[in-house]
Amino acid sequence: MPDALARPARTGTSVPSKPNAVVAVLALAGIVVSLMQTLVIPIVPQLPRLLDASASDAAWAVTATLLAAAIATPVVGRLGDMFGKRRMLLISIVLLVSGSVVCALADSLVPMIIGRALQGLAAAVVPLGISVMRDVLPSDRLAGSTALMSASLGVGGALGLPSAAFIADNFDWHFLFWTSAVLGAVSFLLVMTFVPESEVRTGGRFDLVGSLGLSAGLMSLLLAVSKGGDWGWTSAITVGLGVAAVLILVAWGWWELRSPQPLVDLRTTARPQVLFTNLASVALGFSMFAMSLVLPQLLQLPEQTGYGLGRSMMTVGLVLAPQGLVMMAMAPVSAAITKTRGPKLTLMIGALIVATGYGLNMVLMSEVWHLVLVSCVIGGGVGFTYGAMPALIMGAVDPSQTGAANSLNTLMRSLGTSFASAIAGVVLARMTTDFNGFPLPSENGFKTVMALGAGAALLAFAVASFVPKHRPAEPAPVTDGPVEPAEAAARA
């Protein structure tokens, strides 16, 4: 049995005097962190020259962020539950600023990788922000606020691409990172000023063995998935990492089930509402990222191919930017459906919209406006799903576990995006057409990836149908003073 320190402890958490400011500040922090996903995309082709490194080595500037984010998200979420979600959110933003400064000063590969890893360690800002909202906002504000906060992941990614392309085209590439450092510093100051600390804590001891085991397992898995195409899917190192990931994660699960204060409460994770939501999140992560792999290439491939549109990276960013605005616009619609019909229906609707977007993409891909329409449809579906998933998770876990639970859900989406990158990479590498002696992804290859994206969205719809019917998630009760045991029991 866990000791007394491991039980949730609640002291007085007051309703913030400016809830609108809390929501806006946390959403801004989420957007700033999600900008890191697209920050380096415009300069990826130039990284080998800029860093005096080979193309395979320069790719670690992207891979380092992926690995650091996967490792940090569940760990920081658990630390937030134990020691304060706002505190860990601020620490995450400090890591983001530090990494941005390191990258801004870098002229070689090693400091760039270090800086990008530090930026990846800030990935838990969005799930921490959602958890803070649950603890400090009035119940009538929670659904819309968490939908907006969750959508900030996609908003930042969509708006970041044209912004980064503009900066890369008109300024020294280091300015990209100075800009992210300034935005991070502004977010830090705003969080310090407007966001109160949630006082819902678990206490207890941190599961160091569990965190090391999960980190090792995830690193092995993600390295195998993300680098398998470069190393060879049947190479000894790829197969070895895959086997190691399975063995380590099985051992980690055994440890977590026997730990009195686990990093991830697997028994809670096995609850149907949490389990099926997380499984749907993997499928949705796959589906959502497939678009990011297809549309930019279609826009940039030469028109002479017969299906490429021959546009610049700036145009790519402008085509994808409306998607972020649509996601933000869908947040209140998603919240309204969640309030009246529950987050399960919201998630299923969103998955169908995403699948519809890919269906459109398979027949509408010859004009720029076709791709704008497709990205907006898919973005609308993503807005629905991003709003529903945290509501489902928080409706099934104790308030003292929301940081860890939301972080795990975010990790599931990230795993889906990693699988999408690997599988789509294989498809596009195998299904090619000859263009002036160079192999390029074929039109059928792109359509195959779109079909996979639609299939993943439909799989998410099917999995979400198994989520038990449940009331829309409500926040932890908010008081102006300590909650007495009898009162807490009555509320429970």
Disulfide bonds with the S-S distance in Angstrom:
none
